[in-house]
Amino acid sequence: MSAVASIFMVVFAIVTAIRLERQGVTRDTDPLLFGVCSSLARHYDLSVFWVRLIAVALIGHPAGTLCYLVFVSLLPTGKKA
């Protein structure tokens, strides 16, 4: 993945996390992967299995790890799903 694509991916994650936070999306108090995947699955009405599978695939790349950390840091902790 090129540096430009990595930067785009991180900027997209920041913008998306801020938009979701403004919509009231919070991280679940789920112990697996900081609750980000279950919160995103609940918000987009998807199976948490597929969201976690995609997250694990993305975390394999440094930009994906940075994107995941953006979601962990910008989405506030909320209720358990």
C-alpha positions in Angstrom: 0.0 0.0 0.0 1.4 3.4 -0.9 2.0 6.2 1.6 -0.7 8.3 0.0 -3.3 5.5 0.4 -2.2 5.0 4.0 -2.6 8.7 4.8 -6.0 8.7 3.1 -7.1 5.7 5.1 -6.1 7.3 8.4 -7.8 10.7 7.5 -10.9 8.8 6.5 -10.9 6.9 9.8 -10.6 10.2 11.7 -13.5 11.9 9.8 -15.7 8.8 10.2 -14.9 8.5 13.9 -15.8 12.1 14.5 -19.0 11.8 12.5 -20.0 8.7 14.4 -19.2 10.3 17.7 -21.5 13.3 16.8 -24.3 10.8 16.0 -24.0 9.4 19.5 -22.2 6.2 18.7 -20.3 4.9 21.7 -17.9 2.0 22.1 -19.5 -1.0 23.9 -17.9 -2.1 27.1 -17.1 -5.4 25.2 -13.7 -6.8 26.3 -12.9 -8.0 22.8 -11.1 -5.4 20.6 -12.1 -2.5 22.9 -15.7 -2.6 21.8 -15.2 -0.8 18.5 -16.2 -3.7 16.3 -19.4 -4.5 18.2 -20.4 -0.8 18.2 -19.8 -0.4 14.5 -21.7 -3.6 13.8 -24.7 -2.4 15.9 -24.7 1.0 14.2 -24.5 -0.3 10.7 -26.7 -3.3 11.4 -24.1 -5.9 10.4 -22.9 -9.1 11.9 -20.2 -8.5 14.5 -18.3 -11.5 13.1 -17.8 -9.8 9.7 -16.8 -6.5 11.2 -14.2 -8.2 13.4 -12.9 -10.2 10.5 -12.4 -7.0 8.5 -10.8 -5.3 11.5 -8.3 -8.2 12.0 -7.4 -8.1 8.3 -6.9 -4.3 8.4 -4.9 -4.4 11.6 -2.3 -6.5 9.7 -1.2 -3.2 8.1 0.3 -0.3 10.1 -2.2 2.1 8.7 -5.0 -0.2 9.7 -3.6 -0.4 13.2 -3.5 3.4 13.3 -7.1 3.6 12.0 -8.3 1.2 14.7 -6.5 3.2 17.4 -8.2 6.3 16.1 -11.6 4.7 16.6 -10.5 3.5 20.1 -9.4 7.0 21.1 -12.2 9.1 19.5 -15.3 7.0 20.2 -16.4 7.4 23.9 -17.1 4.4 26.0 -20.8 3.7 26.4 -23.1 0.9 27.4 -22.7 -2.8 27.0 -24.4 -4.1 23.9 
